[in-house]
Amino acid sequence: MIKKVLILGGGFAGLEAAIFLRKEGLDVTMISNREYFYIYPTSIWIPTGEQKFEDICVDLQELSKAHGFELILEEVTDIISKQNKVITSKNEYDYEYLVIAMGSGKMKHKGLENTLSICGKPKDSLKIKDKIDELITKGSGKIAMGFGGNPKDPSNVRGGPAFEVIFNVHNQLKKLGIRDRYELTFFAPMAEPGARMGKQALKMMDIFFNKLKINTRFGKKIKSFEPDGIIFEDDSKLESDFTMFIPAGDGHDVIVNSDLPLNESGFVKINDYCEISHNFDETTESQEGKYKVFAIGDSAAIEGPDWRAKQGHIAEVMAKNVAFNIKQMETGNEERKGYEEHLNILCVMDSGDGAAFVYRDNKGGKMIPMPVIGHWLKKGWGWYCKNSKLGKIPRIPGM
C-alpha cells in the first residue's frame, strides 16, 4: 500500500504535520498506536481531580474527519527508510514521504517500576491520582516528585510538569486543610534543576519551594527506586510513600532498531529543515532529499544552545515547516523553512492557584508570576487547543 505522505505518531508533532500537510493539498496517512490525541500539558490536573481523563483526550477519528487525513490505528514495528517501507503489527506500507513523530523512549533506571510518570503512558495519570487519593484517605504521608536527565542529550528533559504536579498537590492538600500532615520533597540528580529556564527562574523556584515548605534533594545521582523511597549514589535514602518521577527521553526502540541515522542517544539526526540524510559526511556529496524522510518533535535530535528543550510548540513549528518543505519539494521549488531560529523555552507553569510565565531565548530568561489569572489562562489554553485542533474555532497565528 503506497501512501503519499506517511506520518508515524499522533501527538503534537504528528497531528500538526497532518493538519498542515492537508492544508498544502497533499494526501496524508497517519499511523498511531493510540486512538486519541492527548494534551499532555493539561494532564497535570488529572492527579488532583481538577480535570477528567476524557477532557484531555481528542478522538483521532474525529480529527481525521475534520482535516481529511487517513488514520490507521496500528503499532509500528519496523522502519526501513532505504526501502521506503514501514512495517506495523498488521501490515506493510510504502510511502513517497515519511514523517517520523513517534516521540521518544525513556532513560532506564533501576526500580523504575516503583514510580509513575505524568509524562509517560496517558493512563498513568489516573494511577497517580489513585496514589494521591490513597494517601489523602490515609491522612498523612511522604510524597516525592522529580525528574531526571540524559547526559548524552539534555534537550529531551521534562522538568516543568514535575514542578507543576507537586505544586498542584500542595495546593490540593492545602485546600483540604491537611497540608501539614504531608512531607513533600522535590528531587533531581542535577545541582540546579530548572537552570535552563534562566537565572531569574532558578531563584524564583527556590523561593517557591521555601514558601510552600517543599523539601529539595538536588545534585545526587539516582542509584535505584525502591517501593518505599529513592536510593542515591552515596547510599542515602529519601523515604517516600509515593514517588512520581519523569525520566529523561532516550531513543524510541523502533527508531533505535531502524536504519535511520541517529545521535548517541538514539534520536534521529536531521538538518535545519528536519530532513534526514544517510550521509552526514560533509566531505562527500550531500544525500539530503534522496530518501524524503523527516523527523520532528521528540523523535528528532535537535541542535542549538545548551538550554534547548523539546517542547510542544517547537514540535509544532517543525511540523509546519515540514509541511511547507514537502510542498516545495513537490513543486520543484528550492525554498525551505528551518526550525533552529525558532528555538526557545515557553511555558505557563501552573501551581493550582496561579501560574508563572516562563520564557528563555539566546538573550536570557524570565519568569513572571501570574497569581490566580495564570491558572485560568492555562485552563483556557487547554480548551483552545482541543477546539482549534478540531477546527471548531479559528487558530490564533503562532499558537
C-alpha positions as CSV (number, residue, x, y, z in Angstrom):
1,M,0.0,0.0,0.0
2,I,1.7,3.2,-1.2
3,K,1.0,6.3,0.8
4,K,1.9,9.8,-0.4
5,V,2.9,11.2,3.0
6,L,3.0,8.7,5.8
7,I,3.1,10.1,9.4
8,L,4.1,7.9,12.3
9,G,2.6,9.2,15.5
10,G,-0.5,11.1,16.6
11,G,1.0,13.5,19.2
12,F,1.6,17.3,18.9
13,A,4.2,16.9,16.1
14,G,2.3,14.2,14.1
15,L,-1.1,15.8,14.3
16,E,0.2,19.3,13.4
17,A,2.1,17.8,10.4
18,A,-1.1,16.0,9.3
19,I,-3.2,19.2,9.6
20,F,-0.7,21.4,7.7
21,L,0.1,18.8,5.0
22,R,-3.6,18.6,4.3
23,K,-3.7,22.5,4.1
24,E,-1.0,22.1,1.4
25,G,-3.3,19.8,-0.5
26,L,-1.3,16.6,0.0
27,D,-2.6,13.1,0.6
28,V,-1.8,12.2,4.2
29,T,-2.0,9.0,6.2
30,M,-1.3,8.8,9.9
31,I,-0.4,5.6,11.8
32,S,-0.9,5.9,15.5
33,N,-0.9,3.3,18.3
34,R,-3.4,5.4,20.3
35,E,-6.9,6.3,19.2
36,Y,-6.7,9.7,20.7
37,F,-4.6,12.9,20.7
38,Y,-3.5,13.5,24.3
39,I,-3.0,17.1,25.6
40,Y,0.0,16.4,27.9
41,P,0.4,20.0,29.2
42,T,-3.1,19.9,30.8
43,S,-2.8,16.4,32.2
44,I,-1.2,17.8,35.3
45,W,-4.7,18.4,36.7
46,I,-5.8,14.7,36.5
47,P,-3.9,13.6,39.7
48,T,-5.7,16.3,41.7
49,G,-9.1,15.6,40.1
50,E,-9.4,19.1,38.6
51,Q,-9.6,17.5,35.1
52,K,-11.1,14.2,34.0
53,F,-9.1,12.0,31.8
54,E,-11.5,12.2,28.9
55,D,-11.2,16.1,29.0
56,I,-7.5,15.7,28.0
57,C,-8.2,13.4,25.0
58,V,-9.3,14.3,21.5
59,D,-10.6,11.4,19.3
60,L,-8.2,11.0,16.4
61,Q,-11.0,9.6,14.2
62,E,-12.8,12.9,14.7
63,L,-9.6,14.8,13.9
64,S,-9.1,12.8,10.8
65,K,-12.6,13.6,9.6
66,A,-12.2,17.3,10.4
67,H,-8.9,17.6,8.4
68,G,-9.3,14.9,5.8
69,F,-6.3,12.6,6.5
70,E,-6.5,8.8,6.7
71,L,-6.0,7.3,10.1
72,I,-4.6,3.8,10.7
73,L,-4.6,2.5,14.3
74,E,-1.7,0.1,14.3
75,E,1.6,-0.4,16.1
76,V,4.8,0.5,14.1
77,T,7.3,-2.3,14.5
78,D,10.0,-1.5,11.8
79,I,11.2,1.4,9.7
80,I,13.3,0.6,6.7
81,S,13.9,4.0,5.2
82,K,16.3,2.9,2.5
83,Q,13.4,0.8,1.0
84,N,10.7,3.5,1.7
85,K,9.0,0.9,3.9
86,V,7.2,0.9,7.3
87,I,6.1,-2.3,8.9
88,T,3.3,-2.5,11.5
89,S,1.9,-5.3,13.6
90,K,-0.7,-5.9,10.9
91,N,0.6,-4.5,7.6
92,E,3.4,-3.2,5.4
93,Y,3.3,0.3,3.9
94,D,5.3,2.1,1.3
95,Y,5.5,5.9,1.0
96,E,6.7,8.8,-1.0
97,Y,7.5,10.9,2.0
98,L,7.8,9.8,5.6
99,V,7.4,12.0,8.7
100,I,8.6,10.4,11.9
101,A,6.8,11.8,15.0
102,M,6.8,8.8,17.3
103,G,8.1,10.6,20.4
104,S,10.9,9.1,22.4
105,G,11.8,6.2,24.7
106,K,12.7,6.8,28.4
107,M,16.0,6.5,30.2
108,K,16.2,3.2,32.1
109,H,16.6,3.4,35.9
110,K,16.8,0.6,38.3
111,G,13.5,0.1,40.0
112,L,11.6,2.5,37.7
113,E,8.6,0.2,38.1
114,N,8.2,1.7,41.6
115,T,7.4,5.1,40.2
116,L,4.8,6.7,37.9
117,S,5.3,9.5,35.4
118,I,2.9,12.3,34.4
119,C,4.7,12.3,31.0
120,G,4.5,8.5,30.5
121,K,1.6,6.5,29.3
122,P,-1.5,8.7,29.4
123,K,-3.5,6.4,31.8
124,D,-0.6,6.6,34.3
125,S,-2.1,10.0,35.2
126,L,-5.1,8.1,36.7
127,K,-2.8,5.8,38.6
128,I,-1.0,8.9,40.1
129,K,-4.5,10.2,41.1
130,D,-5.2,6.9,42.8
131,K,-1.9,7.0,44.8
132,I,-2.6,10.6,45.9
133,D,-6.2,9.7,46.9
134,E,-4.9,6.7,48.9
135,L,-2.6,8.9,50.9
136,I,-5.3,11.5,51.5
137,T,-7.6,8.7,52.8
138,K,-4.7,7.5,55.0
139,G,-4.4,11.0,56.5
140,S,-0.7,11.5,56.2
141,G,2.3,10.5,54.1
142,K,5.5,11.3,52.3
143,I,5.4,12.2,48.6
144,A,8.5,12.6,46.4
145,M,8.4,14.0,42.9
146,G,11.2,14.8,40.5
147,F,12.8,14.3,37.1
148,G,16.0,13.0,35.6
149,G,18.4,14.0,32.8
150,N,20.2,12.4,29.9
151,P,23.9,13.3,29.9
152,K,24.2,12.4,26.2
153,D,21.4,14.7,25.1
154,P,20.0,17.2,27.5
155,S,17.3,18.5,25.2
156,N,14.6,15.9,26.0
157,V,14.1,16.6,29.7
158,R,10.6,17.2,31.2
159,G,11.1,19.2,34.4
160,G,8.2,21.6,34.1
161,P,5.4,19.0,34.6
162,A,7.1,17.7,37.7
163,F,7.2,21.2,39.2
164,E,3.6,21.7,38.3
165,V,2.3,18.4,39.7
166,I,4.0,18.9,43.1
167,F,2.7,22.5,43.3
168,N,-0.8,21.3,42.5
169,V,-0.7,18.5,45.0
170,H,0.5,21.1,47.6
171,N,-2.5,23.3,46.7
172,Q,-4.9,20.3,46.9
173,L,-3.7,19.3,50.4
174,K,-3.8,23.0,51.5
175,K,-7.5,23.3,50.3
176,L,-8.3,20.2,52.3
177,G,-6.7,21.7,55.4
178,I,-4.3,18.8,55.7
179,R,-1.1,20.1,54.2
180,D,0.8,19.9,57.5
181,R,0.4,16.2,57.6
182,Y,2.3,15.5,54.5
183,E,6.0,15.8,53.7
184,L,6.6,16.8,50.1
185,T,10.1,16.6,48.5
186,F,11.2,17.6,45.1
187,F,14.3,15.7,43.8
188,A,16.6,15.8,40.8
189,P,20.1,14.5,40.1
190,M,21.4,17.8,38.7
191,A,22.6,20.5,41.1
192,E,20.3,23.2,39.6
193,P,17.1,21.7,38.2
194,G,15.4,24.2,36.0
195,A,18.6,26.1,35.2
196,R,17.8,26.0,31.5
197,M,15.0,28.5,32.3
198,G,17.5,31.1,33.3
199,K,18.9,32.6,36.5
200,Q,15.8,34.5,37.4
201,A,13.6,31.5,37.2
202,L,16.1,29.4,39.2
203,K,15.9,32.0,42.1
204,M,12.2,32.1,41.9
205,M,11.9,28.3,42.1
206,D,13.9,28.4,45.3
207,I,11.5,31.0,46.7
208,F,8.5,28.8,45.7
209,F,9.9,25.7,47.4
210,N,10.7,27.6,50.7
211,K,7.4,29.4,50.7
212,L,5.4,26.2,50.2
213,K,7.6,24.2,52.6
214,I,8.6,21.7,49.9
215,N,11.9,19.9,50.7
216,T,14.5,19.5,48.0
217,R,17.1,16.9,47.3
218,F,19.4,18.0,44.4
219,G,22.8,17.1,43.0
220,K,22.9,13.4,43.8
221,K,22.6,10.7,41.1
222,I,19.9,8.2,41.5
223,K,21.0,4.7,42.3
224,S,17.6,3.0,42.4
225,F,14.0,3.4,43.1
226,E,12.5,1.3,45.9
227,P,8.9,0.7,46.9
228,D,9.4,2.9,49.9
229,G,11.8,5.6,48.5
230,I,14.8,6.6,46.5
231,I,18.4,5.4,46.9
232,F,21.1,7.9,45.8
233,E,24.7,7.4,44.7
234,D,26.0,7.9,48.3
235,D,23.5,5.3,49.5
236,S,21.5,7.9,51.3
237,K,17.7,7.3,51.1
238,L,14.7,9.6,50.6
239,E,11.7,7.9,52.1
240,S,8.6,8.1,50.1
241,D,5.1,6.5,50.3
242,F,4.6,7.5,46.6
243,T,7.2,8.6,44.1
244,M,6.5,10.4,40.8
245,F,9.5,10.5,38.5
246,I,9.8,11.8,34.9
247,P,12.8,10.1,33.3
248,A,14.6,12.0,30.5
249,G,13.9,11.0,26.9
250,D,16.0,8.4,25.1
251,G,15.8,6.8,21.7
252,H,12.5,5.1,20.8
253,D,13.0,1.3,20.5
254,V,11.7,1.2,16.9
255,I,13.8,4.1,15.8
256,V,16.9,2.7,17.5
257,N,16.5,-0.6,15.7
258,S,15.9,1.1,12.3
259,D,18.3,2.1,9.6
260,L,17.9,5.8,10.3
261,P,20.9,8.0,11.2
262,L,21.0,8.5,14.9
263,N,22.9,10.5,17.5
264,E,24.4,8.7,20.5
265,S,21.1,8.9,22.4
266,G,19.1,7.3,19.6
267,F,17.4,10.4,18.3
268,V,17.1,10.9,14.5
269,K,19.8,13.2,13.0
270,I,18.2,15.9,11.0
271,N,19.2,19.2,9.3
272,D,17.6,22.5,10.0
273,Y,14.7,21.5,7.7
274,C,14.0,18.4,9.8
275,E,15.2,16.3,6.9
276,I,17.3,13.2,7.5
277,S,20.3,12.0,5.4
278,H,22.0,8.7,5.3
279,N,25.2,10.5,4.5
280,F,26.3,13.2,7.1
281,D,29.9,13.3,5.9
282,E,30.3,16.9,4.7
283,T,33.3,15.9,2.6
284,T,31.1,13.9,0.2
285,E,28.2,14.9,-1.9
286,S,25.1,15.7,0.1
287,Q,22.4,12.9,0.2
288,E,19.7,15.2,1.8
289,G,16.4,14.8,0.0
290,K,17.2,11.4,-1.5
291,Y,15.2,9.4,1.0
292,K,12.5,12.1,1.7
293,V,12.3,11.2,5.4
294,F,11.7,13.8,8.1
295,A,11.8,13.6,11.9
296,I,10.1,16.1,14.2
297,G,9.3,16.5,17.9
298,D,10.8,14.2,20.5
299,S,12.0,11.7,17.9
300,A,14.5,14.2,16.4
301,A,17.9,15.2,17.5
302,I,17.6,19.0,17.7
303,E,20.6,21.2,17.6
304,G,21.2,24.5,19.3
305,P,22.2,26.2,22.6
306,D,22.8,24.1,25.7
307,W,19.5,25.2,27.2
308,R,17.5,24.0,24.2
309,A,14.5,21.9,25.1
310,K,12.0,19.8,23.2
311,Q,8.5,21.3,23.8
312,G,5.1,21.0,22.1
313,H,5.3,24.4,20.4
314,I,8.8,23.6,18.9
315,A,7.4,20.3,17.7
316,E,4.5,22.1,16.0
317,V,6.9,24.6,14.4
318,M,8.9,21.7,13.0
319,A,5.7,20.1,11.7
320,K,4.5,23.2,9.9
321,N,7.9,23.6,8.4
322,V,8.0,20.0,7.1
323,A,4.6,20.5,5.5
324,F,5.9,23.6,3.8
325,N,9.1,21.9,2.7
326,I,7.4,18.8,1.3
327,K,5.1,21.1,-0.7
328,Q,8.2,22.9,-2.1
329,M,9.8,19.6,-3.0
330,E,6.6,18.5,-4.8
331,T,6.5,21.7,-6.8
332,G,10.2,21.8,-7.5
333,N,11.0,24.9,-5.5
334,E,14.2,25.4,-3.6
335,E,12.8,27.5,-0.7
336,R,12.9,25.8,2.7
337,K,12.0,26.7,6.3
338,G,14.1,25.7,9.3
339,Y,13.4,25.2,13.0
340,E,16.6,26.4,14.7
341,E,15.8,30.1,14.5
342,H,12.6,29.4,16.5
343,L,14.2,27.6,19.4
344,N,13.1,29.0,22.8
345,I,11.6,27.8,26.0
346,L,8.0,28.9,26.6
347,C,5.5,27.7,29.2
348,V,2.9,28.7,31.7
349,M,3.9,26.8,34.8
350,D,0.8,26.1,36.8
351,S,0.5,25.9,40.6
352,G,-3.2,25.2,41.0
353,D,-3.9,28.6,42.5
354,G,-1.9,30.6,39.9
355,A,1.0,30.2,37.5
356,A,4.2,31.7,36.3
357,F,5.0,32.7,32.7
358,V,8.5,31.3,31.7
359,Y,10.4,32.3,28.6
360,R,14.0,31.7,27.6
361,D,15.9,32.5,24.4
362,N,19.5,33.4,23.5
363,K,19.1,36.8,25.2
364,G,18.3,35.3,28.6
365,G,15.3,34.1,30.6
366,K,12.4,35.5,32.5
367,M,9.8,34.2,34.9
368,I,6.8,36.3,35.6
369,P,4.4,35.3,38.5
370,M,0.7,35.4,37.5
371,P,-1.3,34.8,40.6
372,V,-4.8,33.3,40.1
373,I,-5.2,34.5,36.4
374,G,-2.3,32.4,35.2
375,H,-4.1,29.2,36.3
376,W,-7.2,30.2,34.3
377,L,-5.1,31.2,31.3
378,K,-3.6,27.7,31.1
379,K,-7.1,26.2,31.5
380,G,-8.3,28.4,28.7
381,W,-5.3,27.3,26.5
382,G,-6.4,23.7,27.1
383,W,-9.9,24.5,25.8
384,Y,-8.4,26.4,22.9
385,C,-6.0,23.6,22.0
386,K,-8.8,21.0,21.9
387,N,-11.3,23.1,19.9
388,S,-8.8,24.7,17.5
389,K,-7.3,21.3,16.6
390,L,-10.9,20.1,15.8
391,G,-11.4,23.2,13.6
392,K,-14.3,24.3,15.7
393,I,-12.6,27.7,16.4
394,P,-10.0,29.6,14.4
395,R,-6.3,29.1,15.0
396,I,-4.5,32.1,16.6
397,P,-1.4,32.8,14.5
398,G,1.7,31.4,16.2
399,M,-0.4,29.1,18.5
